[in-house]
Structure formats: C-alpha cells, structure tokens
Amino acid sequence: MDVEMLEQLLAQSQSLLVISLLISLACAVLCGVIAARRHARWVYWAVMGFAFGPFALPFVFLAKPKPKPKPKGPEDTKP
C-alpha cells in the first residue's frame, strides 16, 4: 500500500468517526428531551440514545412515566 493511500484512508475514517459521534450525540439529546416531556427517566434515555443512536428513538416513545410519589398526609403518620 502506498503512504498516500493510507493517509486518505485515515482521513476518511476520522470523518466517519466524527459524523457517527455527532449522530449519537443528537440522538442522546433527542431521546432525553422526549423522555423528559413524557415524564420518564431522561438521563437513562439520553444514555440509551447515545449508545444505540436512532435505534433507541422508537423505544423512548414506549417508555413508562416515573411513578409519582405518594403524598405524605396526616393519615399516613402513625403515633
């Protein structure tokens, strides 16, 4: 292989890496925002969006919302 050919291959692989990282970052932000609006765990879905990219997007719409904490009232306290 020629040195010039290797340099071209390296440049192409670097640009592909940058593009894939940008896509993963965009999917992480998008999944996090969608999950937050659906009252789901946005940090979890942001990580899933980064790890799995566009494949995580359909699943974030199926995410169950976080359970609401039960309010503590006077009837819940025991003497």
PDB file of N, CA, C and O in Angstrom:
ATOM      1  N   MET A   1       0.829  -1.183   0.000  1.00  0.00           N
ATOM      2  CA  MET A   1       0.000   0.000   0.000  1.00  0.00           C
ATOM      3  C   MET A   1       0.871   1.242   0.000  1.00  0.00           C
ATOM      4  O   MET A   1       1.957   1.272   0.579  1.00  0.00           O
ATOM      5  N   ASP A   2       0.388   2.208  -0.630  1.00  0.00           N
ATOM      6  CA  ASP A   2       1.074   3.481  -0.764  1.00  0.00           C
ATOM      7  C   ASP A   2       0.802   4.339   0.478  1.00  0.00           C
ATOM      8  O   ASP A   2      -0.272   4.239   1.071  1.00  0.00           O
ATOM      9  N   VAL A   3       1.756   5.174   0.871  1.00  0.00           N
ATOM     10  CA  VAL A   3       1.605   6.040   2.034  1.00  0.00           C
ATOM     11  C   VAL A   3       0.471   7.033   1.814  1.00  0.00           C
ATOM     12  O   VAL A   3      -0.282   7.338   2.738  1.00  0.00           O
ATOM     13  N   GLU A   4       0.355   7.526   0.612  1.00  0.00           N
ATOM     14  CA  GLU A   4      -0.707   8.472   0.284  1.00  0.00           C
ATOM     15  C   GLU A   4      -2.085   7.819   0.430  1.00  0.00           C
ATOM     16  O   GLU A   4      -3.037   8.453   0.884  1.00  0.00           O
ATOM     17  N   MET A   5      -2.176   6.579   0.049  1.00  0.00           N
ATOM     18  CA  MET A   5      -3.431   5.845   0.168  1.00  0.00           C
ATOM     19  C   MET A   5      -3.804   5.625   1.630  1.00  0.00           C
ATOM     20  O   MET A   5      -4.976   5.715   1.995  1.00  0.00           O
ATOM     21  N   LEU A   6      -2.812   5.338   2.463  1.00  0.00           N
ATOM     22  CA  LEU A   6      -3.056   5.159   3.888  1.00  0.00           C
ATOM     23  C   LEU A   6      -3.529   6.460   4.535  1.00  0.00           C
ATOM     24  O   LEU A   6      -4.414   6.443   5.391  1.00  0.00           O
ATOM     25  N   GLU A   7      -2.947   7.575   4.133  1.00  0.00           N
ATOM     26  CA  GLU A   7      -3.358   8.870   4.673  1.00  0.00           C
ATOM     27  C   GLU A   7      -4.801   9.193   4.292  1.00  0.00           C
ATOM     28  O   GLU A   7      -5.544   9.751   5.099  1.00  0.00           O
ATOM     29  N   GLN A   8      -5.198   8.849   3.080  1.00  0.00           N
ATOM     30  CA  GLN A   8      -6.574   9.055   2.652  1.00  0.00           C
ATOM     31  C   GLN A   8      -7.541   8.208   3.475  1.00  0.00           C
ATOM     32  O   GLN A   8      -8.600   8.675   3.894  1.00  0.00           O
ATOM     33  N   LEU A   9      -7.157   6.971   3.693  1.00  0.00           N
ATOM     34  CA  LEU A   9      -7.990   6.061   4.475  1.00  0.00           C
ATOM     35  C   LEU A   9      -8.149   6.557   5.900  1.00  0.00           C
ATOM     36  O   LEU A   9      -9.238   6.481   6.469  1.00  0.00           O
ATOM     37  N   LEU A  10      -7.070   7.063   6.478  1.00  0.00           N
ATOM     38  CA  LEU A  10      -7.118   7.606   7.834  1.00  0.00           C
ATOM     39  C   LEU A  10      -8.010   8.837   7.901  1.00  0.00           C
ATOM     40  O   LEU A  10      -8.775   8.990   8.854  1.00  0.00           O
ATOM     41  N   ALA A  11      -7.930   9.701   6.926  1.00  0.00           N
ATOM     42  CA  ALA A  11      -8.769  10.901   6.895  1.00  0.00           C
ATOM     43  C   ALA A  11     -10.244  10.529   6.769  1.00  0.00           C
ATOM     44  O   ALA A  11     -11.096  11.143   7.411  1.00  0.00           O
ATOM     45  N   GLN A  12     -10.546   9.535   5.951  1.00  0.00           N
ATOM     46  CA  GLN A  12     -11.928   9.098   5.792  1.00  0.00           C
ATOM     47  C   GLN A  12     -12.469   8.479   7.080  1.00  0.00           C
ATOM     48  O   GLN A  12     -13.620   8.711   7.451  1.00  0.00           O
ATOM     49  N   SER A  13     -11.643   7.701   7.748  1.00  0.00           N
ATOM     50  CA  SER A  13     -12.101   7.056   8.971  1.00  0.00           C
ATOM     51  C   SER A  13     -12.309   8.084  10.083  1.00  0.00           C
ATOM     52  O   SER A  13     -13.212   7.925  10.905  1.00  0.00           O
ATOM     53  N   GLN A  14     -11.491   9.127  10.121  1.00  0.00           N
ATOM     54  CA  GLN A  14     -11.679  10.163  11.126  1.00  0.00           C
ATOM     55  C   GLN A  14     -12.977  10.937  10.889  1.00  0.00           C
ATOM     56  O   GLN A  14     -13.700  11.251  11.835  1.00  0.00           O
ATOM     57  N   SER A  15     -13.261  11.237   9.647  1.00  0.00           N
ATOM     58  CA  SER A  15     -14.501  11.961   9.370  1.00  0.00           C
ATOM     59  C   SER A  15     -15.718  11.085   9.661  1.00  0.00           C
ATOM     60  O   SER A  15     -16.739  11.590  10.128  1.00  0.00           O
ATOM     61  N   LEU A  16     -15.629   9.803   9.398  1.00  0.00           N
ATOM     62  CA  LEU A  16     -16.721   8.887   9.711  1.00  0.00           C
ATOM     63  C   LEU A  16     -16.937   8.801  11.220  1.00  0.00           C
ATOM     64  O   LEU A  16     -18.077   8.732  11.681  1.00  0.00           O
ATOM     65  N   LEU A  17     -15.859   8.805  11.982  1.00  0.00           N
ATOM     66  CA  LEU A  17     -15.964   8.773  13.435  1.00  0.00           C
ATOM     67  C   LEU A  17     -16.633  10.039  13.961  1.00  0.00           C
ATOM     68  O   LEU A  17     -17.483   9.966  14.848  1.00  0.00           O
ATOM     69  N   VAL A  18     -16.262  11.182  13.430  1.00  0.00           N
ATOM     70  CA  VAL A  18     -16.862  12.450  13.858  1.00  0.00           C
ATOM     71  C   VAL A  18     -18.350  12.474  13.521  1.00  0.00           C
ATOM     72  O   VAL A  18     -19.163  12.897  14.343  1.00  0.00           O
ATOM     73  N   ILE A  19     -18.708  12.031  12.341  1.00  0.00           N
ATOM     74  CA  ILE A  19     -20.112  12.007  11.938  1.00  0.00           C
ATOM     75  C   ILE A  19     -20.922  11.079  12.825  1.00  0.00           C
ATOM     76  O   ILE A  19     -22.024  11.437  13.243  1.00  0.00           O
ATOM     77  N   SER A  20     -20.402   9.897  13.123  1.00  0.00           N
ATOM     78  CA  SER A  20     -21.144   8.952  13.968  1.00  0.00           C
ATOM     79  C   SER A  20     -21.269   9.470  15.399  1.00  0.00           C
ATOM     80  O   SER A  20     -22.293   9.239  16.042  1.00  0.00           O
ATOM     81  N   LEU A  21     -20.259  10.162  15.910  1.00  0.00           N
ATOM     82  CA  LEU A  21     -20.362  10.748  17.250  1.00  0.00           C
ATOM     83  C   LEU A  21     -21.395  11.872  17.284  1.00  0.00           C
ATOM     84  O   LEU A  21     -22.130  12.009  18.261  1.00  0.00           O
ATOM     85  N   LEU A  22     -21.455  12.672  16.228  1.00  0.00           N
ATOM     86  CA  LEU A  22     -22.448  13.740  16.161  1.00  0.00           C
ATOM     87  C   LEU A  22     -23.869  13.172  16.088  1.00  0.00           C
ATOM     88  O   LEU A  22     -24.783  13.704  16.718  1.00  0.00           O
ATOM     89  N   ILE A  23     -24.052  12.106  15.331  1.00  0.00           N
ATOM     90  CA  ILE A  23     -25.363  11.462  15.252  1.00  0.00           C
ATOM     91  C   ILE A  23     -25.746  10.882  16.607  1.00  0.00           C
ATOM     92  O   ILE A  23     -26.891  11.022  17.037  1.00  0.00           O
ATOM     93  N   SER A  24     -24.808  10.236  17.283  1.00  0.00           N
ATOM     94  CA  SER A  24     -25.091   9.672  18.607  1.00  0.00           C
ATOM     95  C   SER A  24     -25.427  10.768  19.610  1.00  0.00           C
ATOM     96  O   SER A  24     -26.326  10.603  20.435  1.00  0.00           O
ATOM     97  N   LEU A  25     -24.720  11.868  19.545  1.00  0.00           N
ATOM     98  CA  LEU A  25     -24.989  12.986  20.449  1.00  0.00           C
ATOM     99  C   LEU A  25     -26.369  13.585  20.176  1.00  0.00           C
ATOM    100  O   LEU A  25     -27.099  13.907  21.113  1.00  0.00           O
ATOM    101  N   ALA A  26     -26.725  13.734  18.918  1.00  0.00           N
ATOM    102  CA  ALA A  26     -28.041  14.263  18.566  1.00  0.00           C
ATOM    103  C   ALA A  26     -29.150  13.320  19.040  1.00  0.00           C
ATOM    104  O   ALA A  26     -30.182  13.773  19.534  1.00  0.00           O
ATOM    105  N   CYS A  27     -28.940  12.022  18.890  1.00  0.00           N
ATOM    106  CA  CYS A  27     -29.932  11.045  19.356  1.00  0.00           C
ATOM    107  C   CYS A  27     -30.040  11.057  20.878  1.00  0.00           C
ATOM    108  O   CYS A  27     -31.129  10.871  21.422  1.00  0.00           O
ATOM    109  N   ALA A  28     -28.928  11.272  21.567  1.00  0.00           N
ATOM    110  CA  ALA A  28     -28.955  11.345  23.027  1.00  0.00           C
ATOM    111  C   ALA A  28     -29.784  12.536  23.484  1.00  0.00           C
ATOM    112  O   ALA A  28     -30.612  12.412  24.387  1.00  0.00           O
ATOM    113  N   VAL A  29     -29.564  13.684  22.867  1.00  0.00           N
ATOM    114  CA  VAL A  29     -30.325  14.880  23.233  1.00  0.00           C
ATOM    115  C   VAL A  29     -31.803  14.686  22.913  1.00  0.00           C
ATOM    116  O   VAL A  29     -32.667  15.011  23.728  1.00  0.00           O
ATOM    117  N   LEU A  30     -32.087  14.164  21.741  1.00  0.00           N
ATOM    118  CA  LEU A  30     -33.469  13.960  21.325  1.00  0.00           C
ATOM    119  C   LEU A  30     -34.191  12.972  22.238  1.00  0.00           C
ATOM    120  O   LEU A  30     -35.324  13.225  22.646  1.00  0.00           O
ATOM    121  N   CYS A  31     -33.556  11.865  22.559  1.00  0.00           N
ATOM    122  CA  CYS A  31     -34.170  10.881  23.461  1.00  0.00           C
ATOM    123  C   CYS A  31     -34.373  11.471  24.855  1.00  0.00           C
ATOM    124  O   CYS A  31     -35.397  11.222  25.491  1.00  0.00           O
ATOM    125  N   GLY A  32     -33.413  12.242  25.326  1.00  0.00           N
ATOM    126  CA  GLY A  32     -33.543  12.870  26.647  1.00  0.00           C
ATOM    127  C   GLY A  32     -34.696  13.849  26.702  1.00  0.00           C
ATOM    128  O   GLY A  32     -35.446  13.875  27.679  1.00  0.00           O
ATOM    129  N   VAL A  33     -34.844  14.655  25.665  1.00  0.00           N
ATOM    130  CA  VAL A  33     -35.939  15.632  25.620  1.00  0.00           C
ATOM    131  C   VAL A  33     -37.291  14.939  25.532  1.00  0.00           C
ATOM    132  O   VAL A  33     -38.230  15.320  26.230  1.00  0.00           O
ATOM    133  N   ILE A  34     -37.396  13.934  24.687  1.00  0.00           N
ATOM    134  CA  ILE A  34     -38.660  13.201  24.553  1.00  0.00           C
ATOM    135  C   ILE A  34     -39.022  12.521  25.870  1.00  0.00           C
ATOM    136  O   ILE A  34     -40.175  12.562  26.298  1.00  0.00           O
ATOM    137  N   ALA A  35     -38.041  11.900  26.509  1.00  0.00           N
ATOM    138  CA  ALA A  35     -38.308  11.222  27.784  1.00  0.00           C
ATOM    139  C   ALA A  35     -38.722  12.220  28.864  1.00  0.00           C
ATOM    140  O   ALA A  35     -39.618  11.933  29.658  1.00  0.00           O
ATOM    141  N   ALA A  36     -38.090  13.370  28.901  1.00  0.00           N
ATOM    142  CA  ALA A  36     -38.444  14.378  29.907  1.00  0.00           C
ATOM    143  C   ALA A  36     -39.873  14.871  29.700  1.00  0.00           C
ATOM    144  O   ALA A  36     -40.605  15.076  30.668  1.00  0.00           O
ATOM    145  N   ARG A  37     -40.268  15.059  28.456  1.00  0.00           N
ATOM    146  CA  ARG A  37     -41.642  15.502  28.175  1.00  0.00           C
ATOM    147  C   ARG A  37     -42.671  14.429  28.499  1.00  0.00           C
ATOM    148  O   ARG A  37     -43.826  14.735  28.795  1.00  0.00           O
ATOM    149  N   ARG A  38     -42.249  13.175  28.441  1.00  0.00           N
ATOM    150  CA  ARG A  38     -43.162  12.070  28.759  1.00  0.00           C
ATOM    151  C   ARG A  38     -43.049  11.662  30.230  1.00  0.00           C
ATOM    152  O   ARG A  38     -43.630  10.655  30.636  1.00  0.00           O
ATOM    153  N   HIS A  39     -42.314  12.429  31.026  1.00  0.00           N
ATOM    154  CA  HIS A  39     -42.103  12.186  32.458  1.00  0.00           C
ATOM    155  C   HIS A  39     -41.456  10.832  32.705  1.00  0.00           C
ATOM    156  O   HIS A  39     -41.795  10.138  33.664  1.00  0.00           O
ATOM    157  N   ALA A  40     -40.526  10.461  31.840  1.00  0.00           N
ATOM    158  CA  ALA A  40     -39.749   9.230  32.021  1.00  0.00           C
ATOM    159  C   ALA A  40     -38.342   9.615  32.494  1.00  0.00           C
ATOM    160  O   ALA A  40     -38.036  10.798  32.642  1.00  0.00           O
ATOM    161  N   ARG A  41     -37.512   8.634  32.724  1.00  0.00           N
ATOM    162  CA  ARG A  41     -36.146   8.889  33.205  1.00  0.00           C
ATOM    163  C   ARG A  41     -35.301   9.414  32.055  1.00  0.00           C
ATOM    164  O   ARG A  41     -34.844   8.638  31.216  1.00  0.00           O
ATOM    165  N   TRP A  42     -35.090  10.724  32.009  1.00  0.00           N
ATOM    166  CA  TRP A  42     -34.432  11.340  30.860  1.00  0.00           C
ATOM    167  C   TRP A  42     -32.943  11.009  30.798  1.00  0.00           C
ATOM    168  O   TRP A  42     -32.384  10.910  29.705  1.00  0.00           O
ATOM    169  N   VAL A  43     -32.296  10.837  31.936  1.00  0.00           N
ATOM    170  CA  VAL A  43     -30.861  10.513  31.915  1.00  0.00           C
ATOM    171  C   VAL A  43     -30.652   9.122  31.316  1.00  0.00           C
ATOM    172  O   VAL A  43     -29.764   8.916  30.489  1.00  0.00           O
ATOM    173  N   TYR A  44     -31.471   8.190  31.739  1.00  0.00           N
ATOM    174  CA  TYR A  44     -31.389   6.829  31.209  1.00  0.00           C
ATOM    175  C   TYR A  44     -31.576   6.831  29.694  1.00  0.00           C
ATOM    176  O   TYR A  44     -30.819   6.189  28.966  1.00  0.00           O
ATOM    177  N   TRP A  45     -32.590   7.559  29.229  1.00  0.00           N
ATOM    178  CA  TRP A  45     -32.880   7.560  27.804  1.00  0.00           C
ATOM    179  C   TRP A  45     -31.848   8.345  27.006  1.00  0.00           C
ATOM    180  O   TRP A  45     -31.623   8.049  25.833  1.00  0.00           O
ATOM    181  N   ALA A  46     -31.226   9.329  27.616  1.00  0.00           N
ATOM    182  CA  ALA A  46     -30.147  10.039  26.932  1.00  0.00           C
ATOM    183  C   ALA A  46     -28.951   9.109  26.723  1.00  0.00           C
ATOM    184  O   ALA A  46     -28.321   9.122  25.665  1.00  0.00           O
ATOM    185  N   VAL A  47     -28.650   8.312  27.728  1.00  0.00           N
ATOM    186  CA  VAL A  47     -27.558   7.334  27.596  1.00  0.00           C
ATOM    187  C   VAL A  47     -27.889   6.280  26.545  1.00  0.00           C
ATOM    188  O   VAL A  47     -27.041   5.904  25.736  1.00  0.00           O
ATOM    189  N   MET A  48     -29.139   5.809  26.570  1.00  0.00           N
ATOM    190  CA  MET A  48     -29.559   4.828  25.561  1.00  0.00           C
ATOM    191  C   MET A  48     -29.507   5.425  24.156  1.00  0.00           C
ATOM    192  O   MET A  48     -29.116   4.748  23.206  1.00  0.00           O
ATOM    193  N   GLY A  49     -29.897   6.677  24.027  1.00  0.00           N
ATOM    194  CA  GLY A  49     -29.833   7.352  22.727  1.00  0.00           C
ATOM    195  C   GLY A  49     -28.415   7.484  22.224  1.00  0.00           C
ATOM    196  O   GLY A  49     -28.165   7.341  21.027  1.00  0.00           O
ATOM    197  N   PHE A  50     -27.477   7.757  23.127  1.00  0.00           N
ATOM    198  CA  PHE A  50     -26.080   7.858  22.708  1.00  0.00           C
ATOM    199  C   PHE A  50     -25.523   6.490  22.338  1.00  0.00           C
ATOM    200  O   PHE A  50     -24.794   6.351  21.356  1.00  0.00           O
ATOM    201  N   ALA A  51     -25.869   5.486  23.130  1.00  0.00           N
ATOM    202  CA  ALA A  51     -25.313   4.149  22.902  1.00  0.00           C
ATOM    203  C   ALA A  51     -25.882   3.485  21.649  1.00  0.00           C
ATOM    204  O   ALA A  51     -25.148   2.846  20.895  1.00  0.00           O
ATOM    205  N   PHE A  52     -27.186   3.635  21.426  1.00  0.00           N
ATOM    206  CA  PHE A  52     -27.828   2.911  20.339  1.00  0.00           C
ATOM    207  C   PHE A  52     -28.256   3.795  19.169  1.00  0.00           C
ATOM    208  O   PHE A  52     -28.746   3.299  18.155  1.00  0.00           O
ATOM    209  N   GLY A  53     -28.072   5.091  19.315  1.00  0.00           N
ATOM    210  CA  GLY A  53     -28.369   6.007  18.217  1.00  0.00           C
ATOM    211  C   GLY A  53     -29.833   6.001  17.832  1.00  0.00           C
ATOM    212  O   GLY A  53     -30.702   5.968  18.703  1.00  0.00           O
ATOM    213  N   PRO A  54     -30.119   6.031  16.548  1.00  0.00           N
ATOM    214  CA  PRO A  54     -31.505   6.110  16.083  1.00  0.00           C
ATOM    215  C   PRO A  54     -32.354   4.899  16.461  1.00  0.00           C
ATOM    216  O   PRO A  54     -33.583   4.972  16.418  1.00  0.00           O
ATOM    217  N   PHE A  55     -31.721   3.794  16.830  1.00  0.00           N
ATOM    218  CA  PHE A  55     -32.477   2.608  17.209  1.00  0.00           C
ATOM    219  C   PHE A  55     -33.203   2.798  18.545  1.00  0.00           C
ATOM    220  O   PHE A  55     -34.156   2.073  18.830  1.00  0.00           O
ATOM    221  N   ALA A  56     -32.773   3.750  19.362  1.00  0.00           N
ATOM    222  CA  ALA A  56     -33.411   3.994  20.657  1.00  0.00           C
ATOM    223  C   ALA A  56     -34.644   4.880  20.530  1.00  0.00           C
ATOM    224  O   ALA A  56     -35.491   4.891  21.423  1.00  0.00           O
ATOM    225  N   LEU A  57     -34.755   5.616  19.444  1.00  0.00           N
ATOM    226  CA  LEU A  57     -35.855   6.567  19.295  1.00  0.00           C
ATOM    227  C   LEU A  57     -37.246   5.934  19.370  1.00  0.00           C
ATOM    228  O   LEU A  57     -38.096   6.472  20.080  1.00  0.00           O
ATOM    229  N   PRO A  58     -37.526   4.840  18.691  1.00  0.00           N
ATOM    230  CA  PRO A  58     -38.884   4.280  18.820  1.00  0.00           C
ATOM    231  C   PRO A  58     -39.199   3.796  20.236  1.00  0.00           C
ATOM    232  O   PRO A  58     -40.351   3.836  20.669  1.00  0.00           O
ATOM    233  N   PHE A  59     -38.185   3.343  20.945  1.00  0.00           N
ATOM    234  CA  PHE A  59     -38.413   2.782  22.267  1.00  0.00           C
ATOM    235  C   PHE A  59     -38.669   3.845  23.327  1.00  0.00           C
ATOM    236  O   PHE A  59     -39.337   3.579  24.326  1.00  0.00           O
ATOM    237  N   VAL A  60     -38.138   5.056  23.113  1.00  0.00           N
ATOM    238  CA  VAL A  60     -38.375   6.114  24.094  1.00  0.00           C
ATOM    239  C   VAL A  60     -39.855   6.499  24.119  1.00  0.00           C
ATOM    240  O   VAL A  60     -40.354   6.978  25.137  1.00  0.00           O
ATOM    241  N   PHE A  61     -40.554   6.293  23.009  1.00  0.00           N
ATOM    242  CA  PHE A  61     -41.976   6.582  22.979  1.00  0.00           C
ATOM    243  C   PHE A  61     -42.783   5.531  23.748  1.00  0.00           C
ATOM    244  O   PHE A  61     -43.931   5.779  24.118  1.00  0.00           O
ATOM    245  N   LEU A  62     -42.198   4.386  23.983  1.00  0.00           N
ATOM    246  CA  LEU A  62     -42.867   3.331  24.751  1.00  0.00           C
ATOM    247  C   LEU A  62     -42.508   3.381  26.235  1.00  0.00           C
ATOM    248  O   LEU A  62     -42.995   2.568  27.021  1.00  0.00           O
ATOM    249  N   ALA A  63     -41.667   4.322  26.612  1.00  0.00           N
ATOM    250  CA  ALA A  63     -41.198   4.411  27.996  1.00  0.00           C
ATOM    251  C   ALA A  63     -42.347   4.757  28.932  1.00  0.00           C
ATOM    252  O   ALA A  63     -43.183   5.609  28.630  1.00  0.00           O
ATOM    253  N   LYS A  64     -42.370   4.088  30.053  1.00  0.00           N
ATOM    254  CA  LYS A  64     -43.390   4.358  31.057  1.00  0.00           C
ATOM    255  C   LYS A  64     -42.951   5.557  31.902  1.00  0.00           C
ATOM    256  O   LYS A  64     -41.767   5.725  32.195  1.00  0.00           O
ATOM    257  N   PRO A  65     -43.916   6.379  32.283  1.00  0.00           N
ATOM    258  CA  PRO A  65     -43.549   7.519  33.130  1.00  0.00           C
ATOM    259  C   PRO A  65     -43.106   7.067  34.515  1.00  0.00           C
ATOM    260  O   PRO A  65     -43.457   5.978  34.972  1.00  0.00           O
ATOM    261  N   LYS A  66     -42.330   7.918  35.174  1.00  0.00           N
ATOM    262  CA  LYS A  66     -41.899   7.633  36.536  1.00  0.00           C
ATOM    263  C   LYS A  66     -43.123   7.607  37.441  1.00  0.00           C
ATOM    264  O   LYS A  66     -44.026   8.428  37.280  1.00  0.00           O
ATOM    265  N   PRO A  67     -43.166   6.682  38.386  1.00  0.00           N
ATOM    266  CA  PRO A  67     -44.303   6.689  39.314  1.00  0.00           C
ATOM    267  C   PRO A  67     -44.244   7.932  40.201  1.00  0.00           C
ATOM    268  O   PRO A  67     -43.177   8.328  40.671  1.00  0.00           O
ATOM    269  N   LYS A  68     -45.408   8.534  40.417  1.00  0.00           N
ATOM    270  CA  LYS A  68     -45.472   9.728  41.253  1.00  0.00           C
ATOM    271  C   LYS A  68     -45.364   9.311  42.712  1.00  0.00           C
ATOM    272  O   LYS A  68     -45.977   8.323  43.116  1.00  0.00           O
ATOM    273  N   PRO A  69     -44.591  10.050  43.511  1.00  0.00           N
ATOM    274  CA  PRO A  69     -44.505   9.715  44.938  1.00  0.00           C
ATOM    275  C   PRO A  69     -45.837   9.993  45.626  1.00  0.00           C
ATOM    276  O   PRO A  69     -46.535  10.959  45.316  1.00  0.00           O
ATOM    277  N   LYS A  70     -46.159   9.127  46.558  1.00  0.00           N
ATOM    278  CA  LYS A  70     -47.406   9.298  47.298  1.00  0.00           C
ATOM    279  C   LYS A  70     -47.257  10.474  48.256  1.00  0.00           C
ATOM    280  O   LYS A  70     -46.242  10.597  48.941  1.00  0.00           O
ATOM    281  N   PRO A  71     -48.262  11.330  48.304  1.00  0.00           N
ATOM    282  CA  PRO A  71     -48.156  12.465  49.232  1.00  0.00           C
ATOM    283  C   PRO A  71     -48.253  11.991  50.682  1.00  0.00           C
ATOM    284  O   PRO A  71     -49.040  11.107  51.021  1.00  0.00           O
ATOM    285  N   LYS A  72     -47.451  12.593  51.497  1.00  0.00           N
ATOM    286  CA  LYS A  72     -47.463  12.268  52.914  1.00  0.00           C
ATOM    287  C   LYS A  72     -48.477  13.183  53.596  1.00  0.00           C
ATOM    288  O   LYS A  72     -48.322  14.404  53.612  1.00  0.00           O
ATOM    289  N   GLY A  73     -49.491  12.583  54.144  1.00  0.00           N
ATOM    290  CA  GLY A  73     -50.531  13.338  54.826  1.00  0.00           C
ATOM    291  C   GLY A  73     -50.623  12.913  56.268  1.00  0.00           C
ATOM    292  O   GLY A  73     -49.909  12.012  56.707  1.00  0.00           O
ATOM    293  N   PRO A  74     -51.490  13.551  56.995  1.00  0.00           N
ATOM    294  CA  PRO A  74     -51.632  13.194  58.425  1.00  0.00           C
ATOM    295  C   PRO A  74     -52.159  11.767  58.616  1.00  0.00           C
ATOM    296  O   PRO A  74     -51.903  11.138  59.643  1.00  0.00           O
ATOM    297  N   GLU A  75     -52.900  11.260  57.615  1.00  0.00           N
ATOM    298  CA  GLU A  75     -53.408   9.897  57.775  1.00  0.00           C
ATOM    299  C   GLU A  75     -52.321   8.846  57.589  1.00  0.00           C
ATOM    300  O   GLU A  75     -52.501   7.696  57.989  1.00  0.00           O
ATOM    301  N   ASP A  76     -51.169   9.235  56.972  1.00  0.00           N
ATOM    302  CA  ASP A  76     -50.078   8.285  56.747  1.00  0.00           C
ATOM    303  C   ASP A  76     -49.161   8.142  57.957  1.00  0.00           C
ATOM    304  O   ASP A  76     -48.449   7.144  58.078  1.00  0.00           O
ATOM    305  N   THR A  77     -49.169   9.109  58.837  1.00  0.00           N
ATOM    306  CA  THR A  77     -48.270   9.060  60.003  1.00  0.00           C
ATOM    307  C   THR A  77     -48.930   8.281  61.122  1.00  0.00           C
ATOM    308  O   THR A  77     -50.125   8.420  61.383  1.00  0.00           O
ATOM    309  N   LYS A  78     -48.133   7.465  61.772  1.00  0.00           N
ATOM    310  CA  LYS A  78     -48.641   6.664  62.890  1.00  0.00           C
ATOM    311  C   LYS A  78     -48.057   7.219  64.174  1.00  0.00           C
ATOM    312  O   LYS A  78     -46.872   7.552  64.222  1.00  0.00           O
ATOM    313  N   PRO A  79     -48.877   7.323  65.222  1.00  0.00           N
ATOM    314  CA  PRO A  79     -48.357   7.864  66.505  1.00  0.00           C
ATOM    315  C   PRO A  79     -47.461   6.910  67.230  1.00  0.00           C
ATOM    316  O   PRO A  79     -46.960   7.230  68.308  1.00  0.00           O
TER     317      PRO A  79
END
